[in-house]
Amino acid sequence: MAANLVSLISQFLTPDMIGRIATALGLDRNKVQAAISGAVPALLAAFSNTATQPGGAQKLADAAKQQGSTLENFASVLATGGQSSLLEKGTQMISSLVGSQNQNALTDAIGRFTGLGQSASGSLLGMLAPIVMGTIAKHQGATGSLDANGIVHLFASQKDNIADALPSGLSSLLSGTGLLNSLGDAARTATAAGSEAMREASATRLVDAARQRGAGSASAPSNWLYWLLPLAAAAALLIYFAVRPTQEVAQQGVTQAQNAAPQGVDIGKQITNNIASLRTTLDGVTDVASAKAALPKVQETASQIDKTGGEVGRLSADQRKLVAGLVNPMMPAFNQLCDKVLAIPGVAEVLRPSVDTLKAKLAALVA
């Protein structure tokens, strides 16, 4: 019998580990624990969808290989204050594997379902992604199938497990995004079951209320109460069936809300890509000569950030928050790298003006 991937990840996410993650993110532990129960299967559903795309399985296999030692080192990285690096890598990993628009849809759905909001949900997903991929790497590595074919078979065998683990409310939020497509009938059944249960509960409450009112008036001499009860029950059932067609309309509203901020995601992606590229450039600075070679790239990035700043100014408040949620997790590690590079003898004289200007522009964008 195939292992349950959701269970394997849950085994790593012990109460102690969840507490550490909550502390690292500055979030309430109980909220994080509740959010993880939906975020883990949602991430797996998104990755499962990627596995069905051309070249997607290979991308997943490559990403998993890079996370081979994540589970063993995760706690120590958090203990030494390395959560910024984990967040940055995890956020970039999700974007690379599922695409920026799907990443936004996933973050938005988790934020709505948990009440954490987009920024906190994005950070939580960024923290969980390395754990999910690290678990996949450990499981597939043990079976000797950490390759594209192995990934395809893994996710094909996990459809029911992932769909069963998805809370029904979260399934409903994700059903219009396409992220559950690879789960097929399993996801549709879970979503329908959640919606059906909610409607049945509403109908039952109406019938019970009618019965209670009838019971309270049982001593009244009038006989009309005897036919009022079945009438109330029939009305409740009519309401139950009448609201069924509205599910599609409601889902359209959710989908529209999820698609309302793609521009914010695209701009956030531009900025994070610029930062990632700049980090690669600064990592190569070891002396004055390499600093001079890196200066044109730093100046070019500053110019690109300037252009992006104008676009950010035209975004809505929610879109700006989305940009901040994507960029902010990367800033601590980026600032540390800048400080490290500028501490190299002679480098500050070459790079500091451009680096300081760039850091100020980035800070203004995510304020």
C-alpha positions as CSV (number, residue, x, y, z in Angstrom):
1,M,0.0,0.0,0.0
2,A,1.4,3.4,-1.0
3,A,2.4,5.8,1.8
4,N,0.2,8.7,2.6
5,L,2.2,11.8,1.7
6,V,0.0,14.1,3.8
7,S,0.6,11.9,6.8
8,L,4.4,11.8,6.2
9,I,4.5,15.6,6.2
10,S,2.3,15.8,9.3
11,Q,4.7,13.5,11.1
12,F,7.4,16.0,10.7
13,L,5.2,18.9,11.7
14,T,5.0,18.0,15.4
15,P,3.4,20.4,17.9
16,D,6.9,21.5,18.8
17,M,7.9,22.2,15.2
18,I,4.7,24.1,14.6
19,G,5.5,26.2,17.6
20,R,8.9,27.0,16.2
21,I,7.5,28.0,12.9
22,A,4.8,30.2,14.5
23,T,7.5,31.9,16.6
24,A,9.8,32.4,13.5
25,L,6.9,34.0,11.6
26,G,5.6,36.0,14.6
27,L,2.2,34.4,14.3
28,D,-0.2,32.8,16.8
29,R,0.6,29.2,17.3
30,N,-3.1,28.0,17.2
31,K,-3.8,29.9,14.0
32,V,-0.6,28.4,12.4
33,Q,-1.6,24.9,13.4
34,A,-5.1,25.4,12.0
35,A,-3.7,26.9,8.8
36,I,-1.2,24.1,8.2
37,S,-4.0,21.6,8.1
38,G,-5.2,23.2,4.9
39,A,-2.0,24.6,3.6
40,V,-0.1,21.3,3.3
41,P,-2.7,19.5,1.1
42,A,-3.3,22.7,-0.8
43,L,0.4,22.8,-1.7
44,L,0.4,19.2,-2.6
45,A,-2.6,19.8,-4.9
46,A,-0.8,22.6,-6.6
47,F,2.3,20.5,-7.1
48,S,0.2,17.6,-8.3
49,N,-1.2,19.9,-10.9
50,T,2.3,20.8,-11.9
51,A,3.2,17.2,-12.3
52,T,0.6,16.9,-15.1
53,Q,2.1,19.8,-17.1
54,P,4.8,19.3,-19.8
55,G,8.1,19.3,-18.0
56,G,6.4,19.8,-14.7
57,A,7.4,16.4,-13.2
58,Q,11.1,17.0,-14.0
59,K,10.9,20.5,-12.4
60,L,9.4,18.9,-9.2
61,A,12.1,16.2,-9.2
62,D,14.8,18.8,-9.5
63,A,13.3,20.9,-6.7
64,A,13.0,17.9,-4.5
65,K,16.7,16.9,-5.0
66,Q,17.7,20.4,-3.9
67,Q,15.8,19.9,-0.6
68,G,17.3,16.5,0.2
69,S,18.7,17.7,3.6
70,T,16.0,20.1,4.5
71,L,14.2,18.0,7.1
72,E,17.4,17.2,8.9
73,N,18.5,20.9,9.0
74,F,15.2,22.7,9.3
75,A,15.1,23.0,13.1
76,S,18.7,24.2,13.4
77,V,18.2,26.8,10.6
78,L,15.2,28.2,12.5
79,A,17.2,28.2,15.8
80,T,20.0,30.2,14.2
81,G,17.6,32.8,12.7
82,G,17.7,31.5,9.2
83,Q,14.0,31.8,8.6
84,S,14.4,34.6,6.0
85,S,16.5,32.4,3.8
86,L,13.9,29.6,4.1
87,L,11.1,31.9,3.3
88,E,12.9,33.4,0.3
89,K,13.8,30.0,-1.1
90,G,10.3,28.5,-0.4
91,T,8.5,31.5,-2.0
92,Q,10.7,31.3,-5.1
93,M,10.2,27.6,-5.3
94,I,6.4,27.9,-5.3
95,S,6.5,30.6,-7.9
96,S,8.9,28.5,-10.1
97,L,6.8,25.3,-9.8
98,V,3.2,26.6,-10.0
99,G,3.6,30.0,-11.7
100,S,3.0,33.5,-10.2
101,Q,-0.8,33.6,-10.9
102,N,-1.4,30.2,-9.3
103,Q,0.8,31.2,-6.4
104,N,-1.4,34.2,-5.8
105,A,-4.6,32.1,-6.0
106,L,-3.1,29.7,-3.5
107,T,-2.0,32.4,-1.1
108,D,-5.4,34.2,-1.4
109,A,-7.4,31.0,-0.7
110,I,-5.3,30.1,2.3
111,G,-5.6,33.7,3.6
112,R,-9.3,33.7,3.2
113,F,-9.8,30.3,4.7
114,T,-7.6,30.8,7.7
115,G,-8.2,34.6,8.3
116,L,-4.4,35.1,8.4
117,G,-4.4,37.5,5.4
118,Q,-2.2,37.3,2.3
119,S,1.1,38.4,3.7
120,A,1.1,35.9,6.6
121,S,-0.3,33.1,4.4
122,G,2.4,33.8,1.8
123,S,5.1,33.5,4.5
124,L,3.6,30.3,5.9
125,L,3.4,28.7,2.4
126,G,7.0,29.8,1.8
127,M,8.1,28.1,5.1
128,L,6.1,24.9,4.3
129,A,7.2,24.4,0.7
130,P,10.8,23.2,1.6
131,I,9.3,20.8,4.1
132,V,6.9,19.4,1.5
133,M,9.6,19.0,-1.0
134,G,12.0,17.7,1.6
135,T,9.5,15.0,2.5
136,I,9.0,14.1,-1.2
137,A,12.8,13.9,-1.6
138,K,13.2,11.6,1.5
139,H,10.3,9.3,0.4
140,Q,11.3,9.1,-3.2
141,G,15.0,8.8,-2.5
142,A,14.3,5.8,-0.2
143,T,12.4,4.1,-3.1
144,G,15.1,5.1,-5.7
145,S,12.5,6.9,-7.8
146,L,13.4,10.6,-7.4
147,D,13.0,11.3,-11.1
148,A,10.2,12.6,-13.4
149,N,8.6,9.2,-13.7
150,G,8.7,8.6,-10.0
151,I,7.1,12.0,-9.3
152,V,4.3,11.3,-11.8
153,H,3.5,8.0,-10.2
154,L,3.8,9.5,-6.7
155,F,1.2,12.2,-7.2
156,A,-1.1,9.9,-9.2
157,S,-1.2,7.6,-6.2
158,Q,-1.9,10.5,-3.8
159,K,-5.0,12.0,-5.4
160,D,-7.4,10.6,-2.9
161,N,-5.2,11.3,0.1
162,I,-4.7,14.9,-0.9
163,A,-8.4,15.5,-1.6
164,D,-9.5,13.8,1.7
165,A,-7.1,16.1,3.6
166,L,-8.3,19.3,2.0
167,P,-10.9,21.1,4.3
168,S,-14.2,21.4,2.3
169,G,-14.2,25.2,2.7
170,L,-10.7,25.5,1.2
171,S,-11.7,23.1,-1.6
172,S,-14.5,25.4,-2.5
173,L,-12.2,28.4,-2.6
174,L,-9.7,26.6,-4.8
175,S,-12.2,24.9,-7.1
176,G,-12.3,27.7,-9.6
177,T,-8.5,28.2,-9.8
178,G,-7.6,25.0,-11.8
179,L,-5.2,24.0,-9.0
180,L,-7.4,21.0,-8.1
181,N,-7.7,19.7,-11.7
182,S,-5.2,16.9,-11.3
183,L,-7.2,15.5,-8.4
184,G,-10.1,14.8,-10.7
185,D,-13.3,13.4,-9.2
186,A,-11.8,13.1,-5.8
187,A,-11.5,16.9,-5.5
188,R,-15.0,17.5,-7.0
189,T,-16.5,15.0,-4.6
190,A,-14.9,16.7,-1.6
191,T,-16.0,20.2,-2.7
192,A,-19.5,19.1,-3.4
193,A,-19.7,17.3,-0.1
194,G,-18.6,20.4,1.8
195,S,-21.2,22.6,0.0
196,E,-23.9,19.9,0.4
197,A,-23.2,19.5,4.1
198,M,-23.5,23.3,4.6
199,R,-26.9,23.4,2.7
200,E,-28.2,20.4,4.6
201,A,-27.2,21.9,7.9
202,S,-29.1,25.1,7.0
203,A,-32.2,23.2,6.0
204,T,-32.0,21.1,9.1
205,R,-31.8,24.2,11.3
206,L,-34.9,25.6,9.7
207,V,-36.8,22.4,10.2
208,D,-35.7,22.1,13.8
209,A,-36.6,25.7,14.5
210,A,-40.1,25.0,13.2
211,R,-40.5,21.9,15.3
212,Q,-39.4,23.8,18.4
213,R,-41.9,26.5,17.8
214,G,-44.6,23.9,17.2
215,A,-43.6,22.1,20.4
216,G,-43.8,25.3,22.4
217,S,-47.3,25.9,21.3
218,A,-48.5,22.3,21.5
219,S,-51.0,23.2,24.3
220,A,-52.8,25.7,22.1
221,P,-56.3,24.6,21.1
222,S,-55.9,25.4,17.4
223,N,-55.4,22.4,15.0
224,W,-53.6,24.6,12.4
225,L,-50.2,23.8,14.1
226,Y,-50.4,20.2,12.9
227,W,-50.2,21.2,9.2
228,L,-47.9,24.2,9.9
229,L,-45.0,21.9,10.8
230,P,-44.9,19.9,7.5
231,L,-45.4,23.2,5.7
232,A,-42.3,24.7,7.4
233,A,-40.3,21.6,6.6
234,A,-41.3,21.8,3.0
235,A,-40.3,25.5,2.9
236,A,-36.9,24.6,4.3
237,L,-36.3,22.0,1.7
238,L,-37.4,24.4,-1.0
239,I,-34.8,26.9,0.3
240,Y,-32.2,24.1,0.3
241,F,-32.7,23.2,-3.3
242,A,-33.2,26.9,-4.4
243,V,-29.7,27.9,-3.2
244,R,-27.9,25.1,-5.1
245,P,-27.7,27.0,-8.3
246,T,-26.2,29.9,-6.5
247,Q,-23.1,27.9,-5.8
248,E,-21.8,28.5,-9.3
249,V,-22.4,32.2,-9.0
250,A,-20.7,32.4,-5.7
251,Q,-17.7,30.5,-7.0
252,Q,-17.5,32.9,-9.9
253,G,-17.2,35.7,-7.3
254,V,-14.4,33.9,-5.6
255,T,-12.6,33.3,-8.9
256,Q,-13.0,37.0,-9.8
257,A,-11.6,38.0,-6.4
258,Q,-8.6,35.6,-6.9
259,N,-7.9,37.1,-10.3
260,A,-8.3,40.7,-9.1
261,A,-4.6,41.1,-8.3
262,P,-2.5,39.4,-11.0
263,Q,-0.8,42.7,-11.7
264,G,0.3,42.9,-8.1
265,V,1.8,39.4,-8.4
266,D,3.5,40.2,-11.7
267,I,5.1,43.3,-10.2
268,G,6.1,41.5,-7.0
269,K,7.6,38.7,-9.2
270,Q,9.6,41.4,-11.1
271,I,11.0,42.8,-7.9
272,T,11.8,39.4,-6.4
273,N,13.5,38.3,-9.6
274,N,15.6,41.5,-9.5
275,I,16.6,40.9,-5.9
276,A,17.5,37.3,-6.7
277,S,19.6,38.4,-9.7
278,L,21.3,41.0,-7.6
279,R,22.1,38.5,-4.9
280,T,23.8,36.4,-7.5
281,T,25.8,39.4,-8.6
282,L,26.8,40.4,-5.0
283,D,27.7,36.8,-4.1
284,G,30.5,37.1,-6.7
285,V,32.0,40.2,-5.1
286,T,35.2,39.3,-3.2
287,D,37.4,42.4,-3.7
288,V,37.6,45.8,-5.3
289,A,38.0,44.5,-8.8
290,S,34.9,42.3,-8.7
291,A,33.0,45.1,-7.0
292,K,33.8,47.4,-10.0
293,A,32.7,44.6,-12.3
294,A,29.4,44.3,-10.4
295,L,28.6,48.0,-10.3
296,P,26.9,48.2,-13.7
297,K,24.6,45.4,-12.7
298,V,23.7,47.1,-9.4
299,Q,23.0,50.4,-11.2
300,E,20.9,48.6,-13.9
301,T,18.8,46.9,-11.2
302,A,18.3,50.3,-9.5
303,S,17.0,51.7,-12.7
304,Q,14.6,48.7,-13.1
305,I,13.4,49.2,-9.5
306,D,12.7,52.9,-10.4
307,K,10.5,51.9,-13.2
308,T,8.7,49.3,-11.1
309,G,8.1,52.0,-8.4
310,G,5.9,53.9,-10.8
311,E,3.9,50.8,-11.5
312,V,3.5,50.0,-7.8
313,G,2.1,53.5,-7.3
314,R,-0.8,52.7,-9.6
315,L,-1.8,49.5,-7.8
316,S,-4.7,49.2,-5.4
317,A,-4.1,48.9,-1.6
318,D,-4.6,45.2,-1.7
319,Q,-2.3,44.7,-4.6
320,R,0.4,46.7,-2.8
321,K,0.0,44.5,0.2
322,L,0.5,41.5,-2.1
323,V,3.7,43.0,-3.5
324,A,4.9,43.6,0.1
325,G,4.0,40.0,1.0
326,L,6.2,38.7,-1.8
327,V,9.1,41.0,-1.3
328,N,9.4,41.5,2.4
329,P,10.5,37.9,3.2
330,M,13.5,38.4,0.9
331,M,14.7,41.6,2.4
332,P,16.5,40.5,5.7
333,A,18.7,38.0,3.8
334,F,19.4,40.6,1.1
335,N,20.3,43.3,3.6
336,Q,22.6,40.9,5.4
337,L,24.4,40.1,2.1
338,C,24.8,43.8,1.3
339,D,26.3,44.4,4.7
340,K,28.7,41.5,4.3
341,V,29.8,42.6,0.8
342,L,30.3,46.3,1.9
343,A,32.5,45.1,4.8
344,I,35.1,43.8,2.3
345,P,38.0,46.2,2.3
346,G,37.7,48.8,-0.4
347,V,34.3,47.6,-1.7
348,A,32.2,50.1,0.2
349,E,33.8,53.0,-1.7
350,V,32.8,51.4,-5.0
351,L,29.3,50.0,-4.2
352,R,27.9,51.8,-1.2
353,P,26.2,54.7,-3.0
354,S,24.4,52.5,-5.4
355,V,23.6,49.8,-2.8
356,D,22.2,52.3,-0.3
357,T,20.1,53.9,-3.0
358,L,18.8,50.6,-4.1
359,K,17.9,49.5,-0.6
360,A,16.0,52.8,0.0
361,K,14.0,52.3,-3.2
362,L,13.1,48.7,-2.2
363,A,12.1,49.8,1.3
364,A,9.8,52.5,-0.2
365,L,8.2,50.0,-2.5
366,V,7.1,47.6,0.4
367,A,6.4,50.2,3.0
